[in-house]
Amino acid sequence: MSLQALHRPLNFIENVNKQWSQRKTWPSSKMVVRSISVLLHTDGSGISPVSKKSSRSGTAPLDRRTISSPRQVNGVGIIGGVSAVSTLNFLEKLVKWSSREGEETVPFVVCCDPVLNKELLFYERSPSYLNQKSSDSPQDHTPVVKNLQERRLFLEQAGACCIVMPCHISHAWHNEISESCSVPILHIGECVAKELKEANMKPLEAGSNLRIGVLATDATLTAGFYQEKLQSQGFEVVLPDKATMEHTVIPAVEALYREDIEGARNLLRIALQVLLVRAVNTIILASDDMRGLLPRDDPLLRKCIDPMDALAKSAVEWAQLAANVNKSS
């Protein structure tokens, strides 16, 4: 699989958008495609095809299908999520938040690996593999962590000023991935906690702490990083209780996999309402699939925040800061 510079829609993007349209509406996907600076697609080994050719023959022929890694882009490095669609969804947000005041979109580099996509999807659907405390034989996460580290190294060498992972479950291994990294890898939980802190909300009940609900897949809640980051900032975290998980959240995800969209949507609404009656100020809807279930004008969405927005805004701030530093130096 080759490296590709995308400056116009290619069959890959068109096929993804076609698959997406069968399930959900994404009216501004063309805007994302036009704004992509470079999309780097590796073959799963962590070494680009260009590098492999160079090691065999000493020189690598350059054609429209293969390009060398960009250098010093001083932009956002992005490690793809559980699917190309979810990655493109994040790119749409990155474009939105970086160009909302008429400014040019910040440069970015995307590393998308189908093997990694499948690994992340497996963990997303297998929460028991993340719960080390309840397992007599702890699972070996080395393969997926090594894969994420290789993508991170690739983006470092490409000249990214910061790296983001628009995938909730990837942050279960944030510490391991960040080790020895020369640029910051933004943590989605920290980005959300920072945004909530700056919002200066007031508790709904006098004398109580600010209460933040978290609704996500069983795997993301098992990983626990949202709870940890929010509690470190003084928030009281409210999670779905066992009955809500067993009778609404997990069945909603299962219904979604069966393509029972209406059933999944109704179960999600119940889960959100259960959290809201517990006096939470807002709900972090930490699942791309779940958020996409509700119509954009659904009143319940006004009570929720999308963590990917917070991650995109923080990434834009880092990239703009790096650009200003370069201008002044």
C-alpha positions in Angstrom: 0.0 0.0 0.0 1.5 3.3 -1.0 1.7 6.8 0.4 -0.7 9.2 -1.3 -0.9 12.9 -1.5 -4.6 13.8 -1.6 -5.5 17.2 -3.1 -8.8 16.0 -4.7 -11.3 13.2 -4.0 -10.0 9.7 -4.8 -11.8 6.4 -5.0 -10.8 5.7 -1.4 -12.6 8.8 -0.1 -15.6 8.3 -2.4 -16.1 4.7 -1.2 -15.9 5.7 2.4 -18.4 8.5 1.9 -20.7 6.0 0.1 -20.6 3.6 2.9 -21.2 6.4 5.4 -24.2 7.7 3.6 -25.9 4.3 3.9 -26.0 4.8 7.7 -25.8 8.5 8.5 -25.9 11.9 7.0 -22.6 13.8 6.5 -23.3 16.8 4.4 -19.9 18.5 4.6 -17.6 15.6 3.9 -16.5 17.2 0.6 -15.2 20.1 2.6 -13.0 17.7 4.6 -11.6 16.1 1.4 -10.7 19.4 -0.1 -8.9 20.5 3.1 -6.7 17.4 3.5 -3.1 18.4 3.1 -1.6 14.9 3.2 -3.0 11.5 4.0 -0.2 9.0 4.8 -1.3 5.4 4.6 1.2 2.8 5.8 1.3 -0.9 5.1 1.0 -1.9 8.7 4.7 -2.4 9.4 5.5 1.1 10.6 7.9 1.6 7.6 6.7 3.5 4.6 7.0 1.7 1.2 9.3 4.5 0.1 11.7 3.6 2.9 11.6 -0.1 2.0 12.5 0.6 -1.6 15.3 2.8 -0.6 16.8 0.1 1.6 16.8 -2.4 -1.3 18.0 -0.3 -4.2 19.5 2.8 -2.7 17.1 5.1 -4.6 13.3 5.2 -4.6 11.5 6.2 -7.8 9.0 8.9 -7.1 5.7 8.8 -8.9 2.2 10.1 -8.2 1.5 7.1 -5.9 4.5 7.4 -3.7 5.9 10.4 -1.8 8.5 10.8 0.8 7.4 11.8 4.3 6.7 15.5 4.6 9.2 17.4 6.8 8.6 20.1 9.3 4.9 20.5 8.6 4.5 22.0 12.1 0.9 20.8 12.1 -1.2 18.2 13.7 -0.2 14.5 13.5 -3.2 12.2 13.6 -3.2 8.5 14.3 -6.4 7.1 12.8 -9.1 5.6 14.8 -11.2 2.4 14.6 -12.2 3.2 11.0 -11.4 5.6 8.1 -14.9 7.1 8.6 -14.2 8.0 12.3 -10.9 9.5 11.2 -12.6 11.6 8.5 -15.2 12.7 11.0 -12.4 14.1 13.2 -10.8 15.8 10.3 -14.1 17.6 9.6 -14.0 18.9 13.2 -10.3 20.0 12.8 -11.2 21.9 9.7 -14.2 23.5 11.4 -12.3 24.7 14.5 -9.2 25.9 12.6 -11.1 27.9 9.9 -14.1 29.3 11.8 -12.7 32.8 11.7 -11.8 32.8 8.1 -8.2 31.5 8.8 -6.5 28.8 6.7 -6.9 25.3 8.0 -3.9 24.2 10.1 -1.6 21.7 8.3 -2.0 18.1 9.3 -0.7 14.6 8.6 -2.8 11.5 8.9 -1.5 8.0 9.5 -4.2 5.4 8.7 -3.4 1.7 9.2 -6.2 -0.9 8.5 -4.4 -3.4 10.8 -4.5 -0.9 13.6 -8.2 -0.1 12.9 -9.1 -3.7 13.4 -7.0 -4.0 16.6 -8.7 -1.0 18.1 -12.1 -2.1 17.1 -11.5 -5.5 18.8 -10.6 -3.8 22.1 -13.6 -1.4 21.7 -15.9 -4.4 21.6 -14.0 -6.5 24.2 -14.0 -4.6 27.5 -12.8 -7.7 29.5 -9.4 -7.4 27.7 -8.9 -4.0 29.3 -9.9 -4.9 32.8 -6.6 -6.2 34.2 -7.8 -6.2 37.8 -10.6 -8.7 37.2 -8.4 -11.1 35.1 -6.3 -13.9 36.6 -4.1 -13.8 33.5 -3.6 -10.2 32.4 -3.9 -9.7 28.6 -0.9 -8.8 26.5 -1.5 -5.4 24.9 1.9 -5.3 23.4 0.9 -5.6 19.7 -1.6 -2.8 19.7 0.7 -0.5 21.8 3.6 -1.2 19.5 1.5 -0.4 16.5 0.4 2.9 18.0 4.0 3.7 19.0 5.1 3.1 15.4 2.4 5.4 14.0 3.5 8.0 16.6 7.1 7.8 15.5 6.2 8.1 11.9 4.3 11.3 12.7 7.1 12.7 14.8 9.5 12.1 11.8 7.0 13.8 9.6 7.4 17.0 11.6 4.2 17.2 13.5 4.1 19.7 16.4 1.6 17.6 18.3 -0.1 14.3 17.9 -3.8 13.4 18.5 -5.6 10.1 18.6 -9.3 10.5 17.6 -10.2 7.2 19.1 -11.4 6.9 22.6 -10.0 3.4 23.4 -6.5 4.4 22.2 -6.2 6.6 25.3 -6.2 3.5 27.5 -2.5 3.3 26.5 -1.7 7.0 26.4 1.2 6.7 28.9 2.9 3.9 26.9 2.5 5.7 23.6 3.7 9.0 24.9 6.9 7.5 26.4 10.0 9.2 24.9 7.9 11.2 22.4 9.5 14.5 21.4 6.2 16.3 20.9 3.0 16.3 23.1 0.4 13.7 22.5 -2.8 15.3 23.6 -5.0 13.3 25.9 -8.7 13.5 25.1 -9.7 13.3 28.7 -7.5 16.2 29.7 -8.8 18.3 26.7 -12.4 17.7 27.9 -11.6 18.5 31.5 -9.8 21.7 30.5 -12.8 22.8 28.5 -15.3 22.1 31.2 -13.1 23.9 33.8 -13.0 27.0 31.6 -16.8 26.9 31.2 -17.2 28.0 34.9 -20.5 26.0 35.3 -22.4 26.1 38.5 -23.7 22.9 40.3 -27.4 22.1 39.6 -27.9 21.4 43.3 -26.7 23.9 46.0 -23.8 22.7 48.0 -22.8 19.8 45.7 -19.9 19.4 43.4 -20.1 19.9 39.6 -21.4 16.6 38.3 -20.4 15.4 34.9 -22.0 12.3 33.3 -20.0 10.0 31.1 -21.8 7.8 28.6 -19.7 5.4 26.5 -19.2 1.8 25.5 -18.4 -0.7 28.3 -14.7 -0.8 27.1 -14.2 2.9 27.4 -15.7 3.1 30.8 -13.7 0.1 31.9 -10.5 1.8 30.8 -11.3 4.6 33.3 -9.3 7.5 31.8 -12.3 9.9 31.6 -13.1 9.3 35.2 -9.4 9.8 36.2 -8.9 13.1 34.3 -12.2 14.6 35.4 -11.8 13.7 39.0 -8.3 15.2 39.0 -9.9 18.6 38.1 -12.4 18.4 41.0 -15.4 17.1 39.0 -17.8 14.5 40.4 -18.2 11.8 37.7 -21.5 10.1 37.3 -21.5 6.8 35.3 -24.5 4.7 34.2 -25.3 2.2 36.9 -25.1 -1.5 36.3 -28.8 -1.8 35.4 -28.6 1.0 32.9 -25.5 -0.5 31.3 -27.1 -3.9 31.1 -30.5 -2.9 29.9 -29.9 0.2 27.8 -26.2 1.0 26.9 -25.0 -2.4 25.9 -28.2 -3.4 24.1 -28.0 0.0 22.3 -24.6 -0.9 21.0 -25.7 -4.4 20.0 -28.7 -3.0 18.2 -26.4 -0.6 16.3 -24.3 -3.5 15.2 -27.4 -5.3 14.0 -28.3 -2.0 12.1 -31.4 -1.6 14.2 -31.0 2.2 14.2 -34.3 3.1 15.7 -34.0 0.6 18.5 -30.5 1.8 19.3 -31.6 5.4 19.2 -34.5 4.8 21.7 -32.2 2.9 24.1 -29.7 5.7 24.0 -32.3 8.3 24.8 -33.3 6.3 27.9 -29.7 6.1 29.0 -29.2 9.8 28.6 -32.3 10.6 30.5 -31.3 8.3 33.4 -28.1 10.3 33.8 -29.8 13.7 33.5 -32.2 12.9 36.4 -29.1 12.5 38.6 -28.4 16.2 38.4 -25.4 16.2 36.0 -24.5 19.5 34.4 -23.6 17.8 31.1 -22.9 14.4 29.6 -19.7 13.5 27.8 -21.0 11.3 25.0 -17.7 9.4 24.4 -18.8 7.2 21.5 -18.8 8.3 17.9 -21.5 5.7 17.0 -23.8 6.8 19.8 -23.5 10.4 19.0 -24.3 9.8 15.4 -27.5 8.0 16.4 -29.4 11.1 17.4 -30.6 13.8 14.9 -28.6 17.0 15.1 -31.6 18.9 16.4 -32.4 16.4 19.1 -32.9 18.3 22.4 -30.9 15.6 24.3 -27.8 16.5 22.3 -27.8 20.0 23.8 -27.1 18.3 27.1 -24.1 16.5 25.7 -20.6 17.4 24.6 -18.5 15.6 22.0 -15.0 14.9 23.3 -13.7 15.0 19.7 -14.5 18.7 19.5 -12.4 19.4 22.6 -9.5 17.4 21.1 -9.8 19.2 17.8 -9.8 22.6 19.4 -6.7 21.8 21.6 -4.9 20.5 18.5 -5.6 23.7 16.6 -4.3 25.8 19.5 -1.0 23.8 19.6 -0.6 24.1 15.8 -1.3 27.8 15.8 1.1 28.3 18.7 3.8 26.4 16.8 3.2 28.5 13.7 3.5 31.8 15.7 6.8 30.6 17.3 8.2 29.8 13.9 7.2 33.2 12.5 8.9 35.0 15.4 12.1 32.9 15.3 
